[in-house]
């Protein structure tokens, strides 16, 4: 996502956020659906946490961007992956079937503490990113202002 900022002196500069616009709209259900659809398309009935990490990192370059971002979202919220993978079995083993992702995609975790924590973390991360933008802009403005106050050197 990029934001155009117009400084007081005119002109503009573009800032890139640390997350993409696509990632800003991800949640448990959407990420789970994207991963489930990718698994089905790839002929995988189950995926391990390690394999999900490989999908997120996309070292091969063959994983679609939206799938990679969805996997990253799930991995940023380890409790989400644990809740998904333990939906049908007791105890975490870092292996989840596509049906578990389908369940989460249909809102299986909606309203749970896991969902609430993920939403709070997403909100906190967004606030930190916005704060960093504000700091960058205000630091630039202060530097511009300080530069105009300097006396010419003879």
DAHU-V159340 format. One record per residue. N is the residue number from 0. RES is the residue in three letters. NEAR is the number of other ideal C-beta (glycine too) atoms within 12 Angstrom. Layout:
n & res & near
N & RES & NEAR
N & RES & NEAR
This chain:
n & res & near
0 & UNK & 19
1 & UNK & 15
2 & UNK & 19
3 & UNK & 14
4 & UNK & 21
5 & UNK & 15
6 & UNK & 19
7 & UNK & 15
8 & UNK & 15
9 & UNK & 9
10 & UNK & 12
11 & UNK & 14
12 & UNK & 19
13 & UNK & 13
14 & UNK & 22
15 & UNK & 17
16 & UNK & 21
17 & UNK & 20
18 & UNK & 24
19 & UNK & 20
20 & UNK & 16
21 & UNK & 21
22 & UNK & 29
23 & UNK & 20
24 & UNK & 19
25 & UNK & 34
26 & UNK & 30
27 & UNK & 39
28 & UNK & 31
29 & UNK & 30
30 & UNK & 39
31 & UNK & 43
32 & UNK & 29
33 & UNK & 37
34 & UNK & 46
35 & UNK & 35
36 & UNK & 21
37 & UNK & 33
38 & UNK & 31
39 & UNK & 21
40 & UNK & 15
41 & UNK & 19
42 & UNK & 10
43 & UNK & 24
44 & UNK & 16
45 & UNK & 26
46 & UNK & 35
47 & UNK & 19
48 & UNK & 24
49 & UNK & 17
50 & UNK & 25
51 & UNK & 42
52 & UNK & 22
53 & UNK & 21
54 & UNK & 35
55 & UNK & 30
56 & UNK & 19
57 & UNK & 21
58 & UNK & 11
59 & UNK & 11
60 & UNK & 9
61 & UNK & 15
62 & UNK & 27
63 & UNK & 20
64 & UNK & 20
65 & UNK & 26
66 & UNK & 37
67 & UNK & 31
68 & UNK & 30
69 & UNK & 41
70 & UNK & 38
71 & UNK & 31
72 & UNK & 38
73 & UNK & 46
74 & UNK & 30
75 & UNK & 27
76 & UNK & 32
77 & UNK & 21
78 & UNK & 24
79 & UNK & 44
80 & UNK & 40
81 & UNK & 28
82 & UNK & 30
83 & UNK & 45
84 & UNK & 36
85 & UNK & 24
86 & UNK & 29
87 & UNK & 21
88 & UNK & 17
89 & UNK & 8
90 & UNK & 11
91 & UNK & 19
92 & UNK & 18
93 & UNK & 21
94 & UNK & 25
95 & UNK & 37
96 & UNK & 25
97 & UNK & 29
98 & UNK & 24
99 & UNK & 35
100 & UNK & 42
101 & UNK & 25
102 & UNK & 25
103 & UNK & 41
104 & UNK & 30
105 & UNK & 19
106 & UNK & 17
107 & UNK & 26
108 & UNK & 34
109 & UNK & 22
110 & UNK & 13
111 & UNK & 21
112 & UNK & 14
113 & UNK & 28
114 & UNK & 25
115 & UNK & 20
116 & UNK & 21
117 & UNK & 36
118 & UNK & 23
119 & UNK & 16
120 & UNK & 22
121 & UNK & 27
122 & UNK & 16
123 & UNK & 15
124 & UNK & 23
125 & UNK & 22
126 & UNK & 14
127 & UNK & 17
128 & UNK & 24
129 & UNK & 21
130 & UNK & 15
131 & UNK & 20
132 & UNK & 26
133 & UNK & 17
134 & UNK & 15
135 & UNK & 22
136 & UNK & 23
137 & UNK & 17
138 & UNK & 14
139 & UNK & 22
140 & UNK & 20
141 & UNK & 16
142 & UNK & 16
143 & UNK & 19
144 & UNK & 15
145 & UNK & 12
146 & UNK & 13
147 & UNK & 13
148 & UNK & 10
149 & UNK & 10
150 & UNK & 8
151 & UNK & 7
152 & UNK & 4
153 & UNK & 3
